[in-house]
Amino acid sequence: MRITQNGMKRQYLRNSNSALERMSKINNRILTERKFTRASEDATAAANAMIIRKSLANLDMYEDNLKKVQALYNSAESHLLTVSGEVTKVTTQLIYGVNGDKSPTEHNIIAQELENFAEQMRTELNDMYSDRQIFGGTNNSSVPFTFDETTRKLSYNGVPVNTMIETGTGGEHTFNGETLSAEEYAEGSVRPYNLFPASQPIYVDVGIGIKYTYETDPVTGEADPATAKVDPNTAMNITLNGVEMTGCGVDEDGDSLNVIQLTYDAAEALRNGDKQTCFRLLDKIHAAKETVLIGVTNFGAKSEAIEFHLTKVENDRYNLQVQQKDIEASDLTQEITDLKSAQAAYNATLQMGSQVIPQSIFDFIR
């Protein structure tokens, strides 16, 4: 085999460049603290790294959703506690108003105080948090609770809170003049407060894994995508329905089940000197307060659930970051050792150059 001087020089330069390139790659891994900077360097690791990065991004979204919901719930709970306190004041003043002999003027003064308490409750429930009506459901364009001075009726999103489901002569069920479908009305499971306007659920993904239910297409026998509905067990509903917290409809006596409407009615009865009605409504205001307290309790339970999910998000993030480090992060100790070896090899290559590349006449002239 014939070995020429030019061939030796080309081989030497290739080896020298390879040693320099290896040293450059190791140095780059040390500076970036990453095993690779391009997917082509390790396609399998890069694919796994992308999956982990997507999971981490999802966790950031879940955490942001949970913190926003938590802040909303904390605000709602605070407002409901204030409403509960106002109801206590209502019962105290109503008892004071019906006991003893008081003049019509005194009754009027106490009745006005009761109406002031009702207005305060309405104000609390009409408050906003971060540009959204807290208790308005999906309604953000107007205050949810309004009171008509003429009819003395409280409304929620435009529908009187005393509205009930009515059964027609043909057996059809209506609510506020609208006929209900079989799905909207299911005997024993219907929730009247969900029939008020703007009561549709708003679901957010909190990391449970949103799933959907579908109706079967009668023609194909397969799931119909147009009928997709969120499984409520796999997401969090953040719609806060004001009449769910304060009551709606009427009882067997025709009295309201809403604590604010009851307060207005008690004020009117007291102003008219109707003590019998006041005593009847007093017991019902006590009972209606339980609905408010149940709402407070539910917020407490939901807050605990949010804390659980936030802890889960933190644990999942830690585990994913450990996996990400194993896949992407370089071992600096090993890389520095490899760099020293590469530098030694490169220096040896340079020393060999004096034997491979011949001296010229100019070297002797010096």
C-alpha positions as CSV (number, residue, x, y, z in Angstrom):
1,M,0.0,0.0,0.0
2,R,1.5,3.3,-1.1
3,I,1.2,6.1,1.5
4,T,1.9,9.6,0.2
5,Q,2.8,12.7,2.1
6,N,-0.4,14.4,1.0
7,G,-2.4,11.5,2.2
8,M,-0.8,11.6,5.6
9,K,-1.5,15.3,5.9
10,R,-5.2,14.9,4.9
11,Q,-5.6,12.1,7.5
12,Y,-3.9,14.2,10.1
13,L,-6.0,17.2,9.5
14,R,-9.2,15.1,9.6
15,N,-8.2,13.6,13.0
16,S,-7.1,17.0,14.3
17,N,-10.5,18.5,13.3
18,S,-12.4,15.6,14.8
19,A,-10.5,16.0,18.1
20,L,-11.2,19.8,18.1
21,E,-14.9,19.2,17.2
22,R,-15.3,16.6,20.1
23,M,-13.7,19.1,22.5
24,S,-16.1,21.8,21.2
25,K,-19.2,19.6,21.7
26,I,-18.2,18.7,25.3
27,N,-17.5,22.4,26.1
28,N,-20.9,23.3,24.7
29,R,-22.6,20.7,26.8
30,I,-20.8,22.1,29.9
31,L,-21.8,25.7,29.1
32,T,-25.5,24.9,28.3
33,E,-25.7,22.1,31.0
34,R,-27.7,20.1,28.4
35,K,-27.0,16.8,26.9
36,F,-28.2,17.9,23.4
37,T,-29.2,21.2,21.8
38,R,-30.8,19.7,18.6
39,A,-33.3,17.0,18.3
40,S,-31.2,15.3,15.7
41,E,-28.5,14.6,18.3
42,D,-30.8,12.3,20.2
43,A,-34.2,11.8,18.6
44,T,-35.6,9.5,21.2
45,A,-34.5,11.6,24.2
46,A,-35.8,14.8,22.4
47,A,-39.2,13.2,21.9
48,N,-39.5,12.2,25.6
49,A,-38.3,15.7,26.6
50,M,-41.1,17.3,24.5
51,I,-43.7,15.1,26.2
52,I,-42.4,16.1,29.6
53,R,-42.2,19.8,28.7
54,K,-45.9,19.6,27.5
55,S,-46.9,18.0,30.8
56,L,-45.1,20.8,32.7
57,A,-46.9,23.4,30.7
58,N,-50.2,21.7,31.4
59,L,-49.3,21.7,35.2
60,D,-48.7,25.5,35.0
61,M,-52.1,25.9,33.4
62,Y,-53.8,23.7,36.1
63,E,-52.1,25.6,38.9
64,D,-53.2,29.0,37.4
65,N,-56.8,27.7,37.1
66,L,-56.8,26.4,40.6
67,K,-55.4,29.6,42.1
68,K,-58.0,31.7,40.2
69,V,-60.8,29.4,41.4
70,Q,-59.5,29.5,44.9
71,A,-59.4,33.3,44.9
72,L,-63.0,33.4,43.5
73,Y,-64.2,30.9,46.2
74,N,-62.5,32.8,49.0
75,S,-64.2,36.0,47.9
76,A,-67.6,34.3,47.5
77,E,-67.3,32.7,51.0
78,S,-66.5,36.1,52.5
79,H,-69.6,37.6,50.9
80,L,-71.8,34.8,52.1
81,L,-70.5,35.1,55.6
82,T,-71.4,38.8,55.5
83,V,-74.9,37.8,54.3
84,S,-75.2,35.3,57.1
85,G,-74.4,38.1,59.6
86,E,-77.0,40.3,58.0
87,V,-79.6,37.6,58.4
88,T,-78.8,37.4,62.1
89,K,-79.4,41.1,62.4
90,V,-82.7,40.7,60.5
91,T,-84.0,38.1,63.0
92,T,-82.9,40.2,66.0
93,Q,-84.6,43.3,64.7
94,L,-87.7,41.4,63.7
95,I,-88.1,39.9,67.1
96,Y,-87.7,43.4,68.6
97,G,-90.3,44.8,66.3
98,V,-93.0,42.2,67.0
99,N,-92.5,42.1,70.8
100,G,-94.2,44.7,73.0
101,D,-96.5,47.5,72.1
102,K,-94.9,49.7,69.5
103,S,-96.4,52.6,67.6
104,P,-96.8,52.5,63.8
105,T,-93.9,55.0,63.6
106,E,-91.6,52.6,65.4
107,H,-92.8,49.7,63.1
108,N,-91.9,51.9,60.1
109,I,-88.5,52.6,61.5
110,I,-87.7,48.9,62.2
111,A,-89.2,47.9,58.8
112,Q,-86.9,50.4,57.1
113,E,-83.9,48.8,59.0
114,L,-85.0,45.4,57.7
115,E,-85.1,46.7,54.2
116,N,-81.7,48.2,54.7
117,F,-80.4,44.7,55.7
118,A,-82.0,43.2,52.6
119,E,-80.3,45.9,50.4
120,Q,-77.0,45.1,52.1
121,M,-77.4,41.4,51.3
122,R,-78.4,42.2,47.7
123,T,-75.3,44.5,47.4
124,E,-73.0,41.7,48.7
125,L,-74.4,39.2,46.2
126,N,-74.2,41.8,43.4
127,D,-70.5,42.4,44.0
128,M,-67.9,41.7,41.4
129,Y,-64.5,39.9,41.5
130,S,-61.9,40.5,38.8
131,D,-64.5,41.9,36.3
132,R,-67.0,39.1,36.8
133,Q,-70.2,38.9,38.8
134,I,-69.5,36.5,41.6
135,F,-73.0,35.1,42.0
136,G,-74.4,35.9,38.6
137,G,-73.7,32.5,37.0
138,T,-72.6,33.2,33.4
139,N,-74.1,36.7,33.5
140,N,-71.5,39.5,33.6
141,S,-73.4,42.2,31.8
142,S,-75.7,43.2,34.7
143,V,-76.2,42.8,38.4
144,P,-77.9,39.4,39.1
145,F,-80.3,40.5,42.0
146,T,-82.8,43.3,41.3
147,F,-85.7,44.5,43.4
148,D,-88.9,46.0,42.0
149,E,-90.3,48.6,44.4
150,T,-93.7,48.4,42.7
151,T,-94.3,44.7,42.9
152,R,-92.1,44.2,45.9
153,K,-90.5,41.2,44.2
154,L,-86.8,40.2,44.1
155,S,-85.5,38.8,40.8
156,Y,-82.4,36.8,39.8
157,N,-81.1,37.5,36.3
158,G,-84.5,38.9,35.4
159,V,-86.7,36.1,36.8
160,P,-88.5,36.5,40.1
161,V,-86.9,34.3,42.8
162,N,-90.3,32.9,43.7
163,T,-90.8,31.3,40.3
164,M,-91.7,27.6,40.5
165,I,-92.1,24.8,38.0
166,E,-95.7,24.6,36.9
167,T,-97.5,21.6,35.4
168,G,-99.9,22.2,32.6
169,T,-103.2,20.5,31.9
170,G,-101.5,18.3,29.3
171,G,-98.8,17.2,31.8
172,E,-96.1,19.5,30.3
173,H,-93.8,21.3,32.7
174,T,-93.0,25.0,32.4
175,F,-90.7,27.4,34.2
176,N,-91.2,31.2,33.7
177,G,-93.4,30.4,30.8
178,E,-90.9,28.2,29.0
179,T,-91.7,24.5,28.4
180,L,-89.1,22.2,29.9
181,S,-87.6,19.3,28.0
182,A,-87.5,15.8,29.6
183,E,-83.8,16.4,30.3
184,E,-84.5,19.8,32.0
185,Y,-87.2,18.3,34.1
186,A,-86.6,14.9,35.7
187,E,-88.9,14.1,38.6
188,G,-87.0,13.8,41.8
189,S,-83.7,15.2,40.4
190,V,-84.6,18.6,39.0
191,R,-82.8,21.5,40.7
192,P,-85.0,24.6,40.2
193,Y,-82.1,27.1,40.7
194,N,-80.5,25.6,37.6
195,L,-83.5,26.7,35.5
196,F,-82.8,30.4,36.1
197,P,-81.1,32.3,33.2
198,A,-77.3,32.2,33.1
199,S,-77.1,29.1,35.2
200,Q,-75.1,27.0,32.7
201,P,-72.0,25.4,34.1
202,I,-68.5,26.8,33.3
203,Y,-65.9,24.0,33.6
204,V,-62.2,24.5,34.0
205,D,-59.5,21.8,33.7
206,V,-57.7,21.4,37.1
207,G,-55.6,18.3,36.2
208,I,-58.2,15.6,36.8
209,G,-58.4,14.9,33.1
210,I,-61.5,16.3,31.4
211,K,-63.7,13.6,29.9
212,Y,-66.8,13.9,27.7
213,T,-70.0,12.0,27.4
214,Y,-71.7,11.5,24.0
215,E,-75.1,10.5,22.8
216,T,-75.2,7.7,20.2
217,D,-76.0,8.6,16.6
218,P,-79.1,6.5,15.7
219,V,-77.9,6.1,12.1
220,T,-74.3,5.1,12.6
221,G,-74.6,3.8,16.1
222,E,-71.4,5.7,17.1
223,A,-70.9,8.6,19.5
224,D,-72.1,11.9,18.1
225,P,-69.4,14.6,18.6
226,A,-72.1,17.3,18.4
227,T,-73.7,16.0,21.6
228,A,-70.4,16.2,23.7
229,K,-70.9,17.2,27.3
230,V,-68.3,17.6,30.0
231,D,-68.4,14.8,32.6
232,P,-68.8,17.0,35.8
233,N,-66.7,14.5,37.8
234,T,-63.6,15.3,35.7
235,A,-63.6,19.1,35.8
236,M,-64.5,21.9,38.2
237,N,-67.7,24.0,37.7
238,I,-67.0,27.6,38.6
239,T,-70.5,28.9,38.0
240,L,-71.8,30.4,41.2
241,N,-75.6,30.5,41.3
242,G,-76.9,33.2,43.6
243,V,-80.3,31.6,44.1
244,E,-78.7,28.3,45.0
245,M,-77.0,30.2,47.9
246,T,-80.0,32.2,49.0
247,G,-83.0,30.0,48.0
248,C,-85.7,30.1,45.4
249,G,-89.3,29.2,44.9
250,V,-92.1,29.2,47.5
251,D,-93.3,26.8,50.2
252,E,-96.7,25.3,50.9
253,D,-97.9,28.5,52.5
254,G,-96.9,30.5,49.5
255,D,-94.0,32.2,51.3
256,S,-90.7,32.7,49.6
257,L,-87.8,30.4,50.2
258,N,-85.3,33.1,49.4
259,V,-83.8,34.8,52.5
260,I,-83.7,38.3,50.9
261,Q,-87.3,38.1,49.6
262,L,-88.4,36.9,53.1
263,T,-86.7,40.0,54.6
264,Y,-88.5,42.3,52.3
265,D,-91.8,40.5,53.0
266,A,-91.2,40.7,56.8
267,A,-90.5,44.4,56.5
268,E,-93.8,44.9,54.6
269,A,-95.7,42.9,57.1
270,L,-94.2,44.8,60.0
271,R,-95.0,48.1,58.4
272,N,-98.6,46.9,58.1
273,G,-98.7,45.8,61.7
274,D,-99.3,42.2,60.8
275,K,-97.5,40.5,63.7
276,Q,-98.9,37.0,62.8
277,T,-97.2,37.1,59.4
278,C,-94.0,38.4,61.0
279,F,-93.9,35.5,63.4
280,R,-94.5,33.0,60.6
281,L,-91.8,34.6,58.4
282,L,-89.4,34.8,61.4
283,D,-89.2,31.0,61.5
284,K,-88.7,30.8,57.8
285,I,-85.9,33.3,57.8
286,H,-84.2,31.1,60.4
287,A,-84.6,28.1,58.0
288,A,-83.5,30.1,55.0
289,K,-80.3,31.1,56.8
290,E,-79.3,27.4,56.7
291,T,-79.2,27.5,52.9
292,V,-76.7,30.4,53.2
293,L,-74.6,28.5,55.7
294,I,-74.7,25.3,53.6
295,G,-73.2,27.5,50.8
296,V,-70.4,28.6,53.1
297,T,-69.7,25.0,54.1
298,N,-69.6,23.9,50.5
299,F,-67.0,26.6,49.7
300,G,-64.9,25.4,52.6
301,A,-65.1,21.8,51.2
302,K,-64.2,23.0,47.7
303,S,-61.3,25.0,49.1
304,E,-59.9,21.9,50.7
305,A,-60.3,20.1,47.4
306,I,-58.4,22.9,45.6
307,E,-55.6,22.7,48.2
308,F,-55.4,18.9,47.5
309,H,-55.1,19.5,43.8
310,L,-52.5,22.2,44.3
311,T,-50.4,19.8,46.3
312,K,-50.8,17.2,43.6
313,V,-49.7,19.7,41.0
314,E,-46.5,20.4,43.0
315,N,-45.7,16.7,43.5
316,D,-46.3,16.0,39.8
317,R,-44.1,19.0,38.8
318,Y,-41.3,17.8,41.0
319,N,-41.4,14.3,39.5
320,L,-41.5,15.6,36.0
321,Q,-38.6,17.9,36.6
322,V,-36.6,15.0,37.9
323,Q,-37.4,13.1,34.7
324,Q,-36.5,16.1,32.6
325,K,-33.2,16.5,34.3
326,D,-32.4,12.8,33.7
327,I,-33.2,13.2,30.0
328,E,-31.9,16.7,29.2
329,A,-29.4,17.8,31.9
330,S,-25.7,16.9,31.4
331,D,-23.6,15.4,34.1
332,L,-21.1,18.2,34.7
333,T,-18.6,16.0,36.6
334,Q,-18.5,13.5,33.8
335,E,-18.4,16.2,31.1
336,I,-15.5,18.0,32.7
337,T,-13.6,14.7,32.9
338,D,-14.3,14.0,29.2
339,L,-13.2,17.6,28.4
340,K,-9.9,17.0,30.0
341,S,-9.4,13.8,28.1
342,A,-10.4,15.5,24.8
343,Q,-7.9,18.3,25.5
344,A,-5.1,15.8,26.2
345,A,-6.0,14.0,23.0
346,Y,-6.0,17.3,21.0
347,N,-2.7,18.4,22.5
348,A,-1.2,15.0,21.5
349,T,-2.5,15.4,18.0
350,L,-0.8,18.8,17.8
351,Q,2.5,17.3,18.9
352,M,2.2,14.5,16.3
353,G,1.8,17.2,13.7
354,S,5.5,18.0,13.8
355,Q,6.2,14.4,12.6
356,V,3.5,14.3,10.0
357,I,3.9,17.7,8.4
358,P,7.5,17.9,7.1
359,Q,9.8,20.8,7.7
360,S,10.4,23.2,4.7
361,I,13.5,25.1,3.7
362,F,12.1,28.1,5.4
363,D,12.4,26.3,8.8
364,F,16.1,25.9,8.2
365,I,16.5,29.5,7.0
366,R,15.3,30.7,10.5
